[in-house]
């Protein structure tokens, strides 16, 4: 349940590691738009669930974990009794629709298992999943009117035009196939399904809520009742059963076709044993979570850590049928040859720590994720690697081209081969002149604010990404490319205003923006961060940043100010995607741009401050309660920060082999690597007070540096932190 | 051009025999609905073209031939010069949009070639096609603004909600791919395309006419200009070129994917030689039209005959990619193994004479059409053979289940094997209780008018179809099924009111409908025919019909009345789908229910009346002018009647081996059969006055009957009609 309250945007439902199906309850259906305008209430429901809600609308099959924008919520199922209601009704008046009251007292949320009692109907709902299937088990009270509502209009971030087309066939008295096609954040998205009931349907029908009509010249049928083909823009169906006990429902998804969904259905669960599915799913989770065996100072830390690890293993989603067929960005069906295809790449978030974490504990998956990105590139009409992609669509969310960071990081760490194709795709991506200010970035050596907004954030992130490309070029021996992109990687300098000591928007005329507010996140040349946080974004060259900002002492003091200053309420309230608790001074942990900042003290020779701040963040920004995330989990990035920092190190600059050392939270941890090696991290004198590191031994030898290398981890070995309550 | 004026509903554009692409001009874009109500003006544009119009809107790639309801008109292209206009404008004010004036003087319509001069732009347009490709050649005047308008909203029988989704990718500076998804007569239809230009695009863009927006969180682009992915419900695009000479465009279609369209594009026309495509297409037509080598009394008859033959070879359409993939009724992709998949089955029309004609001159194609129907059956969630199907949809148009007639006819004629699957599919189709009154038909032994409208037409046609099933059962030795369906085939008797001598609607109470009008086609228990015409519909047992109606003399006199009575204008004007000229007395030739009637005199021993009427119909209901069809050509049925009757015989009861003899129009004709045999038909003393048959010799022997058998034709041989001006 961690993160299901407030801004975490996680979901409590059933899912296997990286599964295509996330079968989870929706606690409300809030339109993304009301009367043509954005509805701010929608934001809370990015993952469909809000802990404070009192009713459940139903259980749908697709969910993002932790995102700050949304889509999905496909194929909502709700078991009811009595009169058929096709409208969800309102939370204030649940009887007005098919929704039901529920209580957290009856709610169980475990890996791959979710259960709740639907009070209005007396139905116990249990959910489990395999990679491509959702398995519902509904235990009904004694009733002669057991219904399954199948709401094909319901969805997350719905708006009036979002439902594009719906097609449903009742193939026989237990099997239903079809698809839901939507135009949401994924502009051209179709989710195909095959759904099978454990009991025969005795009666079914649908209502259509659009004005398209069945244009057969003579309308010979009452289409709305027991007519086995339903189609239209907006459809809600129901199925009635004769049962006073259990109705089980298996719903298989596919991106390719109902034929694909049916293949998945047959392949993944050829039986009706709910317990077997749940047990299998929980075994899968135990296996994945055992990749790190960690001991903690207390149970709270332990459950926080393993929940974080759980959250890092939810996205990206596997996105192909058994056999490897999937829908590509060009909307054609492709076969994933020799890799597993993934979707949901929230790259502005996840390049920072999630993909680096995968390079340690999930290298094979990360390699496949990169193959999936390359497939995206090859299918892209823009010839670009993904920016933020899901369900065979590029949604262009946020900025940068951070796929290149993920690729460079995997290449420098030996997770992928040093192949020219990766470099070539990265170069092409970085040179798409119509993408988000790139042409200006190339022309002016920075993005001018008058040409393209959020110009400073873009310039800084492009510069970092370009450095990643230079690293690839270096590994591939392409000196010209290396030189060109190293040159571009220095463009951050062009936006540093040494007069004020901040990165600052510049116009194409060469003039700085006037009336510059370093505290505001809006209209100041940044995005989801203010000048205080974003000016520290030169991950590929922190030494140069320290230099620019006046040297180590001044820099360290500047960081102190960041963490300790009193931020006015108006700025706190305007900070995106976080709870009020997600800020320490003016340092925003609840959003990504600052995730590396605590580790920057290492570059000012003030390692003890890194240690102190990292432990403070670990202890204050995360917990094992429903509101245990201080901002959007962002497809696992917030959680990945927690995993790394708990282990005592962090990838400040993905694309480099280096991990900056901090202050571990664990008592000990074994990383069970794919190559069979084990890397053990141990602490001596660990305690809540002993947050400082006195000395470190790597494989028994004193380590005289504030970082370790990826190669040192994958070789296996041991890292021992000697903790103390004294700064060193 | 025959049939392009008034009700013929044929199109003049470029197409190869049974081609998937019908590249043809639209002379107007008239909405099927205006303000939510049916717009009667739309009907004229079933095939997109009306001869009397003065402007051309553009050239689209898919058209029905001769239908009385419509759809298609996909992917409209219009070449223009000057300012980009994305609206077609009005016929009254062509400058208000992209349309252009034209004159029939500059128009050339040949098999697989159409050309016209677009006066407003000074552009010569030429069109040709292969099976899956449209080839456009536009010769521009000197201009620096040559445009191709690509209107993805345009379509035939459009209405506001018809455009479901549109997806377009500009893959490079000459290649564009995408699809148009619509909800029209085919409720769930997608046409994929790959379009290549002979010149590089220098500039392009689109406008969106719906309120869906690109929900990428940050909208970084001006999507409307030179942005290579366009998507939305309602899209119109344009492409600009630097040329003052020719722009050629190849557009390949597919039902499966843009990948499929691209394969078709590459496979079918790997060059830019327009003449080669045209010549190849015309050779194909010569080959197909040479299946019958006929001599006539004059050129008018000859061109009327060969145009009719041309029209019979337009539908059904081939509907699969090179390699055999196609979208099936279940919306999945299927492979046609060992057959060519066809779509567009206007079966209420075409079972009468078109498919029987194919059994003689196109048996292999007819076999494949039946395999296509069987694939439809196997994919049907209703487990029904097609009623009226097109583009992977059942549109349910008209009545009956006449697929069974097509199958029985092919089986009795040896065109398909005697396989149980055919019978099984037919039986299941005939027993779908929720289909159009079937449950009542089975319960009451007729369709009661209070239970289901047009009850007499349905009862009569079901009875005939059931007789067809009995014929199959007989051939397969299934005696029980034969007996059951023979019993059902007699149900026509239950609606014959011997008091008035007409078929008449009956209620479930057993009472006849009161206030019964035998002349009206509306509300009298019939559909597209009145009691006078429809009461004669017992094709499988005309002898019994003669008996019911009081014997041969009375029957013959009754038929005379039909052909000679003076029908009030109000009835003529209310008769569907025909021109005023499509009626002889009260006999309606412009619609199908009466197509067998002239041959019924044979069953009253008044063969000379059949001969006289058939010749009268041949000469008065058809011509080689634009208005040469007296009603909808109905996917070739009207034309097939002409071919058969011109040759001197007609399949009065498909499912039987018999062809009733009439009065040939030809001087001579050779049927070049697929088995290598030739069946020669000759006339002696043929002349406009010598419409009566004095005697007939089959293979040199006097024929003492008024019919021939299919087996006599396929063996090859000669049939000689000795014509005379005297009744015999």
Interface residues (C-beta under 8 A of the other chain):
Chain A: X36 X69 X71 X157 X160 X161 X162 X164 X165 X167 X169 X170 X171 X177 X179 X181 X183 X184 X185 X187 X188 X210 X211 X212 X214 X215 X216 X217 X218 X219 X220 X221 X226 X227 X228 X229 X231 X232 X233 X257 X258 X259 X330 X331 X332 X333 X381 X382 X388 X394 X395 X396 X397 X398 X399 X434 X435 X436
Chain B: X36 X69 X71 X157 X160 X161 X162 X164 X165 X167 X169 X170 X171 X177 X179 X181 X183 X184 X185 X187 X188 X210 X211 X212 X214 X215 X216 X217 X218 X219 X220 X221 X226 X227 X228 X229 X231 X232 X233 X257 X258 X259 X330 X331 X332 X333 X381 X382 X388 X394 X395 X396 X397 X398 X399 X434 X435 X436
